[in-house]
């Protein structure tokens, strides 16, 4: 399977200690076609102190993997409603767009890099949790040094962005209901995920066992791994067919524009963008 690497700059913002304002980095608009060797992630300008929070995207035929290349500490907002996980990878639920977080580490996963975070709920910080690096807008520095009004404007913007994304997804889902590959793609992916969880459980039992019990579990795990490989092929094929049909039958943008709820949410987003237009990623 051929792959290609595309670098995606998430957002390149920093904290200026002198006036405690968020400032946009001049490196924020790095072209997507820029070759890997030309990227200069994590660099700083001697005059501005600007840093880079970037992600490397490797596109495969049926899967996408993103590696976070930014600094290992920082903060940001959830751009959309996104899942969050316990340190052991267990999914705990979702966070709405506009959720503030601080992160102090980056962990690899079977798909995308995960940021090790604490998240703001009301007046308290909770965690440690894991967040997918593709669902966030990242900034450098310490959010506690930022002007509270600016922080509120940013939170309002990303909250509005999350609500708009949810409504768009609802409209797209209705449009894509006719996809003949949808159910097969969903079923094969679920079957594959089930084998992953089962394999993790067997491996844990095997590591705690000894003698003939360990050998038996090892045989079960070996057989399951073979089944898992076959399911992965089927899941990828179904996902590829689903994606191809979706690309050939895109959702009609005119239906978005005609939807009253979508129009209202879009207006809210544009209003929320104005105070922080220079500080948020261009979508």
C-alpha positions, 0 to 999 in steps of 0.5 A: 500500500502506497503512502504519502506524507503531508505536514499539517500545521495545527496552529502556531501561537504563543504567549507574549509575557510582556502584554499577556496576549496570544499572538499568531505565529508567522509560520502558521501558514506553512503550505501543505505541499512543503516537503518534509525536509523543509519543515522546521517544527518547534523552532523559534524566532529570536525576535518573536519567540514564536513556536510551532505546534505541527502534525505529520499526516501519512495517508494510506489507502484506507487509513489515516495516521497523524503524528504530533510534531509540536512541543511536548507541553502547551494548551489548547481547545477542543475544536469539535466534540471529541472523544477522550480516553483514560491513560490506559486507552479506555474511552471515557466519553466526549468533550464538547468543542470549546473545552480548554485543556493543558497537555504535558506529553505526547503518546503514540497510539495505533492511530494518531498521536495522543496528547496527555492532558488535564481538562477544565471543567467549571473552575477545576482541572481534571485528568490525566486524560488522552486527546487525539491530536487531530481534534484540537487547536494547540497553543504554546505557553500557559493559559493562565497568563492570557487575558481572560477576555481573550480566553473567553472569546476563544472558548466561544469560537471553538464551542460554536465551531463544535456545534456547527460541525455537529449539525453538518455531520447530521446533515451529511449522515442523512445524505449518506444514508443511501450509501450501499456500503455503509452497513458492511463498513460499520459491521466489519469495523466493529468486528475488527475492533472487538478482536483487538479488545479480545486480544488485549484481554487474552494477552493479559491473561497469558502474561499472568499464567504459567505452564500448560495454561499459558501455552493454551492461551498463547495458542488462542491468541495466535489463532485470534491474531490470524482472525484479526488479520483477516478481519482487518482486510475485510474492514479495509475493503469495506471502508474503501468501498464506502469512502469511494461511494461517498467521494462520488456522491458528495453531500449537497452544499445547497442543503446546508445553506437551506437548513435553518439550524445550520444557517443560524449556527454558521452566523454564530460562528462568524460572530464569534470569530471576529474578536479572535480572527487572527488567533484561530486556525483557518479551516 
